């Protein structure tokens, strides 16, 4: 109990520092790269004096440290601000010049927009991981148990082939083959769970190569550990040694891989795939926010994504510690 409390206290403190640094980096980059969000809000025909006045009202002309301190203080009380572009009715207010259109009351809260899109992204990400695991686990275990033989070489070739397929190209091909040509699955937008299948397959194709190689290597290395010889001396069957010891110990590096790489790849892949399929998830919301210079949405997504990665890594490390007590944190 004491170990768990100490573990989570230290990791939460480390995670808070990491998320704060990520937030500051994203916040600063958004304000130093070219492009004025006020022009997107008011439209290109707005007089410069009006744009300057609006920018000052939004605090965009204050020094960056002052803006960041104000932003962090708002987040501390759970306020991620309001979108620069999206209205409370769901539509875009960008380019309109009415004085009341851009008041804070008429702009949608960022956290509300994120909460609306997260269920779609969770469905897509969950399906992508499920499809990837269905393929990767049996292939990876079989290749690991037959290291150096044709199943292992076939798994290497399969992983190399899958990893060489760009998700943008794969998404377009899937849309042409399975939606436009055959009509088997819907591809654009979302009107039900069937709309998540094709983009989830694209994500699975991106995750599967990493999982296959990691599983096969972990299982193959586990077969050379001393506990395998000890198990044979004790009279345990090969099936028992593999199922109860080899796969159990192979799960530790897989957990670390899942926390460090797979979740990161999944978050990155969601942004691209959702944009290709016009899937109304968090990725599409973020991509549109980038195009529209909608700072509050970009900042909130970056902070929450960083927090998710920190929490996932923390949970993975804690689970790995409970599986193998030799690990020290």
C-alpha positions in Angstrom: 0.0 0.0 0.0 2.8 2.4 1.0 4.7 1.4 -2.1 1.7 2.2 -4.3 1.1 5.6 -2.7 4.8 6.5 -3.0 4.8 5.2 -6.7 1.8 7.2 -7.8 2.9 10.4 -5.9 6.3 10.4 -7.6 4.9 9.6 -11.0 2.1 12.1 -10.8 4.6 14.8 -9.8 6.9 13.9 -12.8 3.8 13.7 -15.1 2.7 17.2 -14.0 6.1 18.7 -14.9 6.0 16.9 -18.3 2.5 18.1 -19.2 3.3 21.6 -18.1 6.4 21.7 -20.4 4.3 20.3 -23.3 1.7 22.9 -22.7 4.2 25.7 -22.6 5.9 24.5 -25.8 2.7 24.2 -27.7 1.4 27.5 -26.4 4.6 29.3 -27.4 4.8 27.7 -30.8 1.2 28.7 -31.7 2.1 32.3 -31.0 5.4 32.6 -32.8 4.5 30.8 -36.0 3.0 33.0 -38.8 -0.8 33.3 -39.0 -3.2 35.5 -37.0 -6.3 33.7 -35.5 -8.1 37.1 -35.3 -8.2 37.3 -39.1 -9.8 33.8 -39.2 -12.4 34.9 -36.7 -13.3 38.3 -38.3 -12.6 37.7 -41.9 -10.1 39.3 -44.3 -12.2 42.4 -45.0 -12.2 43.5 -41.4 -10.4 46.9 -40.8 -7.0 46.5 -39.1 -8.2 48.6 -36.1 -11.1 46.3 -35.4 -8.8 43.2 -35.6 -6.3 44.8 -33.3 -8.9 45.7 -30.8 -10.3 42.2 -30.8 -6.8 40.7 -30.4 -6.3 42.9 -27.3 -9.6 41.9 -25.9 -8.6 38.2 -26.2 -5.3 38.9 -24.6 -3.3 37.9 -27.7 -1.1 41.0 -27.6 0.1 40.4 -24.1 3.6 38.9 -23.5 3.7 35.1 -24.0 4.6 34.4 -20.3 1.7 36.6 -19.2 -0.7 34.8 -21.6 0.6 31.4 -20.4 0.3 32.2 -16.7 -3.3 33.4 -17.3 -4.1 30.2 -19.3 -2.6 27.9 -16.7 -4.6 29.6 -13.9 -7.8 29.0 -15.9 -6.9 25.3 -16.5 -6.3 24.9 -12.8 -10.0 25.6 -12.2 -11.1 23.4 -15.1 -11.6 26.1 -17.6 -10.0 25.4 -21.0 -11.6 28.5 -22.6 -13.8 28.9 -25.6 -13.2 28.2 -29.3 -12.1 31.1 -31.4 -14.2 29.8 -34.4 -16.9 27.4 -33.3 -20.2 28.8 -32.0 -22.4 27.4 -29.3 -24.9 26.2 -32.0 -22.2 23.9 -33.5 -21.4 26.0 -36.6 -18.4 28.0 -37.4 -18.4 31.7 -36.6 -15.2 32.4 -38.5 -15.3 35.1 -41.1 -18.4 36.9 -39.7 -17.9 40.5 -38.6 -20.9 41.0 -36.4 -19.8 42.4 -33.0 -21.8 39.9 -30.9 -20.8 36.9 -33.0 -17.4 36.6 -31.4 -18.4 37.3 -27.8 -17.4 34.6 -25.4 -21.1 33.8 -24.8 -21.5 32.8 -28.4 -18.4 30.7 -28.7 -18.5 27.0 -27.8 -16.6 25.8 -24.7 -13.5 23.8 -25.7 -14.1 21.1 -23.1 -17.6 20.6 -24.5 -16.3 20.1 -28.0 -13.8 17.6 -26.9 -16.3 15.7 -24.8 -18.6 15.5 -27.9 -15.8 14.0 -30.1 -14.1 11.6 -27.6 -16.6 8.8 -27.8 -16.1 8.6 -31.6 -12.3 8.5 -31.2 -12.6 5.9 -28.4 -14.7 3.6 -30.6 -12.3 4.0 -33.5 -9.2 3.5 -31.4 -10.7 0.5 -29.6 -11.6 -1.2 -32.8 -8.2 -0.4 -34.3 -6.4 -2.0 -31.3 -8.8 -5.0 -31.3 -8.2 -5.7 -35.0 -4.4 -5.3 -34.5 -4.4 -7.7 -31.5 -6.5 -10.3 -33.3 -3.8 -10.5 -36.0 -0.6 -9.7 -34.0 -1.0 -12.0 -31.0 -1.3 -15.4 -32.8 1.2 -14.5 -35.5 3.7 -13.0 -33.0 3.5 -16.0 -30.6 3.8 -18.6 -33.3 6.8 -16.7 -34.8 8.5 -16.4 -31.4 8.0 -20.1 -30.7 9.6 -20.9 -34.0 12.4 -18.4 -34.0 14.8 -18.8 -36.9 12.4 -21.0 -38.9 10.0 -20.1 -41.7 7.1 -18.8 -39.4 9.6 -16.3 -37.9 10.8 -15.2 -41.3 7.2 -15.0 -42.6 6.3 -12.7 -39.6 9.3 -10.5 -40.4 8.2 -10.2 -44.1 4.6 -9.5 -43.1 5.7 -6.8 -40.6 8.0 -5.2 -43.2 5.2 -5.2 -45.7 2.6 -3.7 -43.4 4.9 -1.0 -42.0 5.8 0.1 -45.5 2.1 1.0 -46.3 1.5 4.7 -45.5 -1.8 5.2 -43.7 -2.9 8.0 -46.0 -2.4 5.7 -49.1 -4.0 2.8 -47.3 -7.1 4.8 -46.4 -7.6 6.0 -49.9 -7.3 2.4 -51.2 -9.7 1.1 -48.7 -12.3 3.8 -49.6 -12.0 2.9 -53.3 -12.1 -0.9 -52.8 -14.5 -1.5 -50.0 -16.8 1.6 -50.3 -16.7 3.1 -53.8 -16.3 -0.1 -55.8 -18.1 -2.8 -53.8 -20.2 -0.8 -51.4 -19.5 -3.2 -48.6 -18.7 -0.6 -46.0 -19.5 3.1 -45.6 -16.4 5.3 -45.5 -17.1 9.0 -45.1 -18.6 10.6 -41.9 -20.4 8.7 -39.2 -24.0 7.4 -39.0 -23.3 4.2 -37.0 -20.6 1.8 -35.8 -20.1 0.5 -39.4 -18.6 3.8 -40.3 -15.7 3.1 -37.9 -14.6 -0.3 -39.5 -12.6 1.0 -42.4 -10.7 3.7 -40.5 -10.1 1.1 -37.7 -8.6 -1.3 -40.2 -6.1 1.4 -41.3 -5.1 2.0 -37.7 -4.7 -1.8 -37.2 -2.4 -2.0 -40.2 -0.3 0.7 -38.6 -0.1 -1.0 -35.2 0.2 -4.6 -36.2 3.8 -4.6 -37.4 5.1 -3.2 -34.2 3.1 -5.7 -32.1 4.1 -8.7 -34.2 7.8 -8.0 -34.0 7.6 -7.2 -30.3 5.6 -10.3 -29.4 7.8 -12.6 -31.4 11.1 -11.2 -30.0 9.7 -11.3 -26.4 8.5 -14.9 -26.7 11.7 -16.0 -28.4 13.9 -14.5 -25.8 11.8 -15.9 -23.0 12.4 -19.4 -24.3 16.1 -19.0 -23.5 15.6 -17.9 -19.9 16.8 -20.1 -17.0 13.3 -20.7 -15.7 12.5 -22.7 -18.9 15.3 -25.2 -18.1 14.1 -25.3 -14.4 10.6 -26.0 -15.6 11.8 -28.9 -17.7 13.8 -30.4 -14.8 10.6 -30.1 -12.6 8.7 -32.1 -15.3 6.5 -29.4 -16.5 5.1 -29.8 -20.0 6.1 -27.4 -22.8 2.6 -26.1 -23.0 2.6 -25.3 -19.2 6.0 -23.6 -19.4 4.9 -21.4 -22.3 1.5 -20.5 -21.1 2.3 -19.9 -17.4 5.9 -18.6 -17.6 7.1 -17.6 -21.0 4.0 -15.6 -22.0 3.6 -14.1 -18.6 7.2 -12.7 -18.6 6.9 -11.7 -22.2 3.9 -9.5 -21.3 6.2 -7.0 -19.4 8.0 -5.6 -22.4 4.8 -5.7 -24.3 3.1 -3.6 -21.6 5.9 -1.1 -21.8 5.7 -1.0 -25.6 1.9 -0.5 -25.4 2.4 2.5 -23.0 5.3 4.1 -24.8 4.8 3.5 -28.5 1.4 2.0 -29.3 -0.7 4.7 -27.6 1.5 7.4 -29.1 1.1 5.8 -32.6 -2.6 5.5 -32.0 -3.0 9.1 -31.1 -1.0 10.2 -34.1 -2.8 7.8 -36.4 -6.2 8.9 -35.2 -5.6 12.5 -36.4 -4.6 11.4 -39.9 -7.2 8.7 -40.3 -10.1 10.7 -39.0 -9.2 13.5 -41.4 -9.1 11.1 -44.4 -12.4 9.5 -43.6 -14.0 12.8 -42.3 -14.7 10.9 -39.1 -16.1 13.2 -36.4 -13.6 12.4 -33.7 -11.0 14.3 -31.7 -8.5 14.0 -34.5 -10.7 15.8 -37.1 -11.6 18.4 -34.5 -7.9 19.1 -34.0 -6.9 19.1 -37.7 -9.7 21.6 -38.4 -8.5 23.7 -35.4 -5.0 23.8 -36.8 -6.3 25.0 -40.2 -8.4 27.6 -38.5 -5.8 28.7 -36.0 -8.2 27.9 -33.2 -5.6 28.1 -30.4 -7.8 27.0 -27.4 -8.7 23.7 -29.0 -5.2 22.9 -30.1 -3.8 23.7 -26.7 -6.4 21.7 -24.8 -5.9 18.6 -27.1 -2.2 18.8 -26.6 -2.4 19.0 -22.9 -5.0 16.2 -22.6 -3.1 14.0 -25.0 0.0 14.5 -22.9 -1.9 13.7 -19.7 -3.3 10.5 -21.2 0.2 9.3 -22.2 1.5 10.1 -18.7 -1.4 8.2 -17.0 -1.1 5.2 -19.4 2.6 5.0 -18.8 2.2 5.2 -15.1 -0.4 2.4 -15.1 1.7 0.3 -17.4 4.7 0.6 -15.1 2.6 -0.2 -12.0 1.1 -3.3 -13.6 4.6 -4.4 -14.8 5.9 -4.0 -11.2 3.1 -6.2 -9.9 3.9 -8.9 -12.5 7.6 -8.9 -11.8 8.6 -7.8 -8.3 12.2 -7.5 -9.4 11.5 -4.2 -11.1 12.3 -1.3 -8.9 10.9 2.2 -9.2 
